[in-house]
Every structure is written in structure tokens, then in C-alpha cells.
């Protein structure tokens, strides 16, 4: 007998509160993100996601009316924050991992974002859904440079999207796990260039963000990748 799908996953909701007390009228945003208590690494909020979400929060005024795509969304914290800030958001994860796509939808439901589109897109594959995406302003990627064997597939997908949307940018955060891992050669191969963004420039150089224990003492870096010009 096939018991697949018979068990209900154990889910815990983690709350993140982003604040801005620098204005005359303080602003805050509270989001609830479901984590599936399962060993699958895409079902937890990882440190990179909180840092990228903080960056989006500090740029919230320019997000209104923009169209964003989050690659490898998983629990979708950055995408959810962008949508709550007024952006039109598309969340995607591996087409072959329906449990991750389901968690994207669960994150949307938890934050009243039933209008957000969830798509299955596999890195490195130019699928019909990838080709038919609408015009994009920003592409997001939180910790998508996790496994070295995936780096080129990620950048192939990013390069395809940036060539379709030459004025778009890829905003990505990654955890420094090995000094030997680099994407510089791959950036050159795919005609891309990057600019590092200091975490201190958007208030993310702290051990704890958004009322959580993340990113802790993890070494998180951020960069903006665009098409190389000239």
C-alpha cells in the first residue's frame, strides 16, 4: 500500500518583525513564515534569507509596483516581504520538489498573499514557464549558491532572465562556507558583473535581525549582479 501523502508534516510558524525607527513616524512589518520540521534544507529560514529580507525592507519604497521573481524560494521570506511592501511577486522553486512549492504557497497563505504566483522552475533548464515570465525588474536569490555543482545552473538561469530583462538586477545573499568557492569565472563566462553590498549599509551587520536569532555569527555576504555592458 502506498502511504505517500498520508502523514501531515509538522509545521512551526516563525515570526519576523522588520522595523524602521529613523523616521518621524516609526514603521514596522511583521510576517509569519512556516517552517516544515523535516530534514529537507529548503524548508527552514536560513540566515541569508533574513539578510536579504532586511535589504528589501530598507528599499521598500522603490519596490512598490515592481515585478520580482524569487529563485529557489523555499520558505519565501524575501518574496513575502517584497509582496507585503507592494511588489508584484513570483515565487519559484525546483519543479521536481512539490513539497517546496507547497511551502511557498503556505507562506503566502500565512501572510494573506493569495495573489502571489508560485511556479516550478528548475535551474539550468529553459522551460516554457521560464520563457513566458512577465517583464521583471528584480530577481532575488537567497543562499542559492549553496552547492558548487549548482552554481553554473543558477547563473545560466539568471543570465537568461537578465538578457530578457536588460535593466533588471539580481539581488542575492550567500553564506561564505569556503574560501575556495568562487563564481567570478562563471560571471565572466555568462557576461555578468557584480557589485558587493556592505551589510552595514542597510542595517544587517548585527547578530540578530527582525527579532530573530538569525543570522547569528554566520558570515553572510550580499551582491547585486547585472549584465556586463560594453
N, C-alpha and C positions, 0 to 999 in steps of 0.2 A: 504494500500500500504506500502511496506517495503522500508524505506528510508535509511537503514543502508548503509554506504559507500558513500552516496550521497554528504556528506559535506567534503570538503578538510580541513585537520587540519591546524591550524595556526602555522607556524614554524619560529623560530628565530635562527640564527646561532651565536654561541658564539665562539670567537677565544681565544686560549690559546697558549702562547709563552714560551717555556722552553729554558733556556739559561745556558751556562757554560762559564764564563769569566776567569776561573782559568788557562786555557791552553794558550800557546803562540798564538795559533790561536783560537779565541773565536768561539764557536759553538752554534747553536740555532735550534729549531724545532718549527714550527708553525702548529697547527692543528685547524680545524674548526668543531665544534660539533653542530648538530641540536637539538634544544630543542622544543618539542611539547608543545604549550601553552594550556595545558589541566591539570585538577587536578590529573591525574594519576601520582603517585610519581616516577615511573620508567622513566619518560620522561624528567627529568631535570638533570643537572650536580650537584651532591651533593658534599659537602666538602670532603668526603672520597675519591672520585674519583680523585680529583686533587692531594691529598697527595700520593695516590698510583701511579698515573702517574708520579709524581716527582721522586719517588723511581725508577721507570722503566727507566726514563731518565738518572738518575745518574748511572744506571747499563747497559746502552745501549750497551757497547762493548761486554758484555757477553751474550746479547740477540740474537746476530746475529746467524742464523742457528738453534736456539732453537724452540721447538714447545710449544706454550702456549694456554691454554684454559681459557677464562674469564667466570665465572659463574655469572648469574644474570646481564648480561652486560648492559641492558638498553640503555643508550646513548653511551656506549662503549668507553669512553675517555681512560682508561688504555689500553684496547686492541688496539685501534687505535695508541696510542703512541708506543706500543710494535711492531706493524706491521711496522710503519714508521721507527723504529730502526733496522729492518731487521729480525724480528722473523716471524715464520710461526704461524699465529693466528687463533683460532677458537672461535667465539663468540656464547654464548648461553644464552637463557632466557627461561622463562616458556613456555612450548609447548602450553599452553592454553591462552596465551596472544599474539596473532598475531601482535597487534599494537606495542609491544615492539620489536619483531623480525624484523618488518618493519623498526623500527627506527635504529636498529643495521645496517641494510643494507643501510639506508640513511646516517649514519655516515661514512660507508665505501666509499660510492659514493662521499661524500663531500671531501674525502681525497685521492681519486684515488686508492682505495684498493679493486678493483673489484674481486681480487683473494681470499679474506678472506671468509672463510666458516661461515655460520650462521645456527645454529641448535636450535631446540626446545627441551630443556631438563628440566624436572620438578624435583626439589629437592626431594630426598627421594624415587624416582622411578628408578629402574634398567631397563631402556628401551633398546631396540636393538641399538638405536643410541649411548647410553652411553657405552654399551659393545663394540661396533665397533669403538670407538675412536682410533686414532693412538697413538703411544707412546708419552707421554707427559713429558716435562722437568719441566714446571712451571704451576701451576694453580693460577688464580687470582680471588679475590673476594673483591669488593668494597661495603661496607655497607650491606653485605648480612646478618649480624647479626642485623637485624632491628626489627623484630617481634619475641619475645621469643618463640612463638609456632612453629617457623620455624627453630630454632637453631639445633635441632636434625636431621631434614631432610637435612639441609645443611651439617652437619658433616657426616651423613651417605653417602652422595654423595662424599664428599671429601675423606673419608676413603676408599670407593670403588676404587676411582681413584688412591689413593696413594698405595693401595695394588697391583693394576695392574702395577703401576709405582713406585717401592720402592725407587728409587733415586730422585723422584720428590719432589717439595716443594709447599706448598700453601701459597702464599703471600696475606695477607688480611689487610685491614684497616677498622676500625669501629669507630663510634661516641659513646662516653660514655654518655648514656642517663639516666642510673640508676645504682647506686652502688649495687643494689640487683640482677642485671642481670649478670650471670657468665656462662662460658662454660667449666669451669675446670672439673666438674663432667662428662660432656659429652665427653670431650677429653679422660679422663681415660677409659670411657666405650668403646670407639671406638679405643683404642690403639694408641692414638695420643699424641704428645707432642708439646709444643710451646715455642718460644723464642721471647721476646719483642724487638722491634727495635726502638730506640730513634729517634724522628723526627729530632733532631739536627744533627744526623749523615749523613743525606742526604739533608740538607738544607730546610727542610719542617717545621721548627719551627718558621714560620712567619705568620703574619695575612693575607697576600696576597701572592698567588703563581701564577706563569705563566702569570702574567699580568692581573689576575682576582681579584675579591674581596673575593675569597674563599681561605682558609676555614674560614676566618673571626675569630671570637673569639670562634669557636666551639672547643671542646676538642676531638681531633682525636688521636687514638692510632693505632699502627701497630704491627703485629706479623707474624712470619713465623712458619707454622705448618708442621710437618713431622711425619712419622711413628715412634712410640716408638720402640727402639731397645733393645735387651737383655731380 
